[in-house]
Amino acid sequence: MTVTLAQARDYLRTSPPLTDALPLLADLLDEDTGIPILLGDVLRSAARLVAQQCPAEPDQIRPIAAGLREAAQEATDWHVLHWDVRRLRQYVRDAGQPAAS
């Protein structure tokens, strides 16, 4: 998965046409299945796993699980970026450049 993200990063650094990059951004930031949502789910699952499997030292483990849950919420909050991609697609369309779908 991180290899795929690195490839996306490298591709975007080549300055491709915006119309070519928009579908990639739309997939990465999809409001239901994009990276923010998936990352939030992974972090919440990790917090649950830590809390379940490290009960012997709850005072030491509780802040770690809480940190994972907090990071999960922050990551999930990024899902609103999908609206920016939608607005950008509309801007490109309005400017006369058909956006790829």
Backbone torsions as a table, in degrees:
resi	resn	phi	psi	omega
1	MET	NA	-44.7	-179.8
2	THR	-66.5	-28.4	176.5
3	VAL	-64.5	-41.7	178.9
4	THR	-63.5	-41.8	176.9
5	LEU	-64.2	-40.7	178.1
6	ALA	-63.3	-38.3	177.2
7	GLN	-65.5	-41.0	177.4
8	ALA	-62.2	-44.0	177.7
9	ARG	-58.5	-49.2	-178.4
10	ASP	-61.7	-40.4	178.4
11	TYR	-62.0	-47.1	-179.3
12	LEU	-65.1	-29.2	177.5
13	ARG	-70.3	-15.2	178.0
14	THR	-80.4	-1.1	-178.6
15	SER	58.1	57.2	177.4
16	PRO	-69.0	164.7	175.2
17	PRO	-57.0	139.6	-178.9
18	LEU	-56.2	-37.6	179.9
19	THR	-63.4	-27.5	176.4
20	ASP	-81.3	-32.3	-176.8
21	ALA	-81.0	-26.9	-176.7
22	LEU	-57.7	-43.3	178.2
23	PRO	-61.9	-37.2	177.3
24	LEU	-63.3	-47.3	178.5
25	LEU	-62.2	-40.0	179.2
26	ALA	-61.1	-42.5	178.8
27	ASP	-67.1	-44.5	-178.3
28	LEU	-63.6	-33.3	-174.5
29	LEU	-110.2	17.5	179.7
30	ASP	-51.4	139.0	-174.7
31	GLU	-68.8	-19.3	-178.9
32	ASP	-109.7	-33.5	-172.8
33	THR	-127.3	8.4	-177.2
34	GLY	-76.4	175.2	-177.2
35	ILE	-55.3	-44.7	-179.4
36	PRO	-57.9	-42.6	-179.0
37	ILE	-68.2	-46.1	-179.4
38	LEU	-64.3	-42.5	179.4
39	LEU	-63.3	-41.2	176.8
40	GLY	-60.1	-43.1	178.7
41	ASP	-63.4	-42.0	178.7
42	VAL	-62.1	-45.5	-178.5
43	LEU	-66.4	-39.0	176.6
44	ARG	-64.9	-41.0	177.9
45	SER	-65.1	-39.0	177.5
46	ALA	-64.1	-41.4	178.3
47	ALA	-61.2	-43.6	179.3
48	ARG	-63.4	-42.6	179.2
49	LEU	-62.3	-45.8	178.5
50	VAL	-60.9	-46.1	-178.6
51	ALA	-64.6	-36.6	-179.0
52	GLN	-75.2	-36.6	-171.0
53	GLN	-100.4	-1.3	178.9
54	CYS	-126.8	49.9	-176.1
55	PRO	-76.3	-13.7	-175.2
56	ALA	-65.7	-29.7	-177.2
57	GLU	-125.1	65.0	-173.5
58	PRO	-60.8	-33.0	-179.4
59	ASP	-68.3	-28.5	178.4
60	GLN	-86.2	-31.5	-175.5
61	ILE	-85.3	-34.3	-176.9
62	ARG	-52.7	-46.1	179.3
63	PRO	-65.9	-31.0	178.5
64	ILE	-67.7	-47.8	178.1
65	ALA	-61.9	-40.9	178.5
66	ALA	-63.3	-39.8	177.8
67	GLY	-63.2	-40.6	177.1
68	LEU	-64.3	-41.7	179.0
69	ARG	-65.5	-39.6	178.4
70	GLU	-64.8	-44.3	177.6
71	ALA	-62.4	-36.9	178.2
72	ALA	-61.0	-43.4	179.9
73	GLN	-65.7	-41.6	178.8
74	GLU	-63.0	-43.4	179.2
75	ALA	-62.4	-45.4	-179.3
76	THR	-62.8	-33.9	178.4
77	ASP	-61.0	-24.3	179.0
78	TRP	-68.6	-9.8	-177.8
79	HIS	-58.7	-21.5	-179.5
80	VAL	-66.0	-12.9	177.2
81	LEU	-62.1	-21.1	178.5
82	HIS	-61.1	-29.7	177.4
83	TRP	-67.8	-36.2	177.3
84	ASP	-63.8	-40.2	178.3
85	VAL	-64.6	-41.2	178.1
86	ARG	-62.3	-43.8	178.6
87	ARG	-64.7	-37.5	178.7
88	LEU	-65.4	-41.8	176.7
89	ARG	-59.9	-42.9	179.5
90	GLN	-64.9	-40.0	177.9
91	TYR	-60.6	-44.7	179.9
92	VAL	-62.9	-42.7	177.7
93	ARG	-61.8	-45.7	-179.0
94	ASP	-65.5	-27.8	179.7
95	ALA	-80.5	-1.5	176.3
96	GLY	92.9	7.6	177.0
97	GLN	-107.4	110.0	-178.8
98	PRO	-62.4	126.0	179.0
99	ALA	-81.4	138.9	175.8
100	ALA	-66.8	148.6	178.9
101	SER	-105.8	NA	NA
